[in-house]
């Protein structure tokens, strides 16, 4: 149970303003793979007693200084003790080699966050929820299927990372032949990089200005990561993931037992988001043949695109999210 010594930045380096309504500090905790994770903790000012708590992470390729921190700080303003954490291998968290992802380890990251919150003197261990954004929305649902301590889960503008890696965007590569071609290329790269003794990066978002003929969602991502919320530690803002960092996602579906989740789950998605199909399908899978469908909800926001739910305070339904947690035992 050794904790790795992390070098944490002490200055405020978030992509959003610091709130005067909450206290902030850096903390660390470890997961069951021995990786030490870095997080920002937000506590309502003048809070007393044991508080309901929420762990937040995402999007996929972001850092806690971006929108997960915005979510965490905003929910702390509303009375919750919150942490926004960097997943394993990314940001200020530990883990080597860097910029890797794993359906198993990243689900464990959420459960380790619950471990940490459960033993804090100022947290009510019976009132813990989680928020996953984008790719970590899928991880949050997967964690909810495993961790009975989680009372309620919010997945915002979610991706199913196993599906998009196996099938491509909009399931356009959903064939054995297309998957074989991708796997063959990745495995050739593995051999080449092992021989050289160094790993390559897959490249982050497209630099601004994005070419006019690029798909809208490419422009949407770049304007967030390369523009208004650039951060020096963010994978998507810079060189991206390890080139084979997501290979294991191709044959490990993460939402297989989502219809067995007994706790409450809210999926929030924008109607115009390119990723909306992930949210709709995840919701349908959760309620199909489920005895526990009554506390599941898909909340669709008219005209919102994917990154509107990253940082647009006029679009992110924080009142809805707060009410959801309070109505389902995190209050």
VENDA-V441238 format. One record per residue. N is the residue number from 0. PSI is psi in radians with two decimals (* if undefined). D_FIRST is the distance of its C-alpha to the first C-alpha in whole Angstrom. Layout:
BEGIN
N:PSI:D_FIRST
N:PSI:D_FIRST
END
This chain:
BEGIN
0:0.56:0
1:2.39:4
2:2.22:6
3:2.49:10
4:2.01:13
5:2.56:15
6:1.85:19
7:2.43:20
8:2.34:24
9:-0.32:25
10:2.78:29
11:1.89:30
12:0.56:30
13:2.88:30
14:0.25:33
15:2.72:34
16:2.61:35
17:2.32:33
18:2.44:34
19:-0.01:36
20:-0.14:35
21:2.73:31
22:2.56:29
23:2.48:26
24:2.76:23
25:2.47:20
26:2.90:16
27:2.70:13
28:2.87:10
29:2.62:8
30:3.11:9
31:-0.04:8
32:0.12:10
33:0.19:7
34:2.30:10
35:2.22:10
36:2.50:13
37:2.49:16
38:2.74:18
39:2.26:21
40:2.34:22
41:2.22:25
42:2.29:27
43:2.35:30
44:2.46:32
45:0.37:33
46:2.53:31
47:2.68:30
48:-2.89:29
49:2.26:26
50:2.67:27
51:2.59:26
52:2.65:24
53:2.31:24
54:2.38:21
55:2.44:23
56:2.78:23
57:3.04:26
58:-3.12:28
59:1.93:27
60:0.09:27
61:3.10:27
62:2.92:25
63:-0.25:24
64:-0.12:27
65:-2.32:29
66:-0.42:30
67:-0.63:27
68:-0.65:27
69:-0.80:31
70:-0.82:30
71:-0.79:27
72:-0.72:29
73:-0.71:32
74:-0.53:31
75:-0.63:29
76:-0.41:33
77:0.17:34
78:0.04:32
79:2.51:28
80:2.25:25
81:2.70:24
82:2.45:21
83:2.10:22
84:2.63:19
85:2.25:19
86:2.89:18
87:2.48:16
88:0.09:18
89:2.82:20
90:-2.35:22
91:-0.05:19
92:2.82:16
93:-2.98:14
94:2.27:15
95:2.54:17
96:2.87:20
97:2.76:21
98:0.57:23
99:2.79:22
100:2.70:22
101:2.23:21
102:-0.65:22
103:-0.94:19
104:-0.68:16
105:-0.48:18
106:-0.74:19
107:-0.61:15
108:-0.78:15
109:-0.74:18
110:-0.60:16
111:-0.61:12
112:-0.67:15
113:-0.69:16
114:-0.91:13
115:-0.88:13
116:-0.59:17
117:-0.38:17
118:0.16:15
119:2.40:17
120:-0.48:20
121:0.33:23
122:2.39:22
123:1.89:24
124:-0.27:21
125:0.09:24
126:1.10:26
127:2.30:23
128:3.00:25
129:2.65:24
130:2.20:26
131:2.35:26
132:2.39:29
133:-2.19:30
134:-0.47:28
135:-0.08:25
136:-0.78:28
137:-0.71:28
138:-0.66:24
139:-0.74:24
140:-0.70:27
141:-0.70:25
142:-0.69:22
143:-0.53:24
144:-0.31:25
145:-0.63:22
146:1.84:21
147:-0.11:23
148:-0.36:21
149:2.07:23
150:-0.52:27
151:2.58:28
152:2.37:28
153:2.22:30
154:2.00:30
155:2.25:32
156:0.90:35
157:2.65:32
158:2.58:32
159:1.74:31
160:-0.49:30
161:-0.69:30
162:-0.80:34
163:-0.55:35
164:-0.63:33
165:-0.62:35
166:-0.14:38
167:3.01:38
168:2.39:40
169:0.46:42
170:0.48:41
171:-0.24:44
172:0.53:42
173:1.30:42
174:2.70:43
175:-0.69:42
176:-0.78:44
177:-0.71:42
178:-0.67:39
179:-0.74:40
180:-0.77:41
181:-0.77:38
182:-0.67:36
183:-0.74:38
184:-0.75:38
185:-0.68:34
186:-0.55:34
187:-0.69:37
188:-0.65:35
189:-0.83:31
190:-0.82:34
191:-0.77:35
192:-0.56:32
193:-0.69:30
194:-0.71:34
195:-0.42:34
196:0.42:30
197:2.67:29
198:2.57:29
199:2.89:31
200:2.62:31
201:-0.16:33
202:2.35:34
203:-2.53:34
204:2.77:37
205:2.40:40
206:2.64:41
207:2.54:44
208:2.49:47
209:2.41:46
210:2.54:49
211:-0.52:51
212:0.09:51
213:2.60:47
214:2.64:46
215:-0.70:45
216:-0.47:42
217:-0.79:41
218:-0.75:43
219:-0.86:41
220:-0.83:38
221:-0.67:39
222:-0.52:41
223:-1.00:37
224:-0.64:35
225:-0.27:38
226:-1.75:40
227:-0.39:39
228:0.64:35
229:2.44:35
230:2.42:31
231:-0.40:30
232:-0.11:27
233:2.26:28
234:-0.83:28
235:-0.45:31
236:-0.28:33
237:-2.05:33
238:0.03:32
239:-2.92:30
240:2.84:28
241:2.41:27
242:-0.52:30
243:0.41:29
244:-0.42:26
245:0.29:27
246:-0.72:29
247:-0.29:26
248:-0.38:28
249:-0.45:31
250:0.57:31
251:1.33:28
252:2.31:30
253:-0.21:27
254:0.36:30
255:-0.68:31
256:0.45:30
257:-0.42:31
258:0.03:34
259:0.06:31
260:2.12:30
261:-0.49:31
262:2.97:30
263:2.48:32
264:2.28:32
265:2.13:34
266:2.13:35
267:2.21:36
268:2.64:38
269:2.42:41
270:-0.59:44
271:0.09:45
272:2.40:42
273:-0.39:42
274:0.07:38
275:-0.58:40
276:-0.52:40
277:-0.80:37
278:-0.80:37
279:-0.81:40
280:-0.64:39
281:-0.70:35
282:-0.80:37
283:-0.66:39
284:-0.60:37
285:-0.62:35
286:-0.21:38
287:2.17:40
288:0.57:40
289:2.45:38
290:-0.07:38
291:0.54:36
292:-0.34:38
293:-0.50:39
294:0.43:36
295:2.49:36
296:2.43:38
297:2.08:39
298:1.95:40
299:2.30:42
300:2.07:43
301:2.35:47
302:0.05:47
303:2.46:44
304:3.11:42
305:-0.95:39
306:-0.07:38
307:-0.58:40
308:0.10:36
309:-0.84:34
310:0.07:36
311:1.77:40
312:-0.24:39
313:-0.19:43
314:-0.75:42
315:2.15:38
316:1.23:39
317:-0.56:36
318:-0.78:39
319:-0.79:38
320:-0.79:35
321:-0.83:34
322:-0.67:37
323:-0.84:35
324:-0.77:32
325:-0.63:34
326:-0.22:36
327:0.60:33
328:0.03:31
329:1.40:29
330:*:31
END
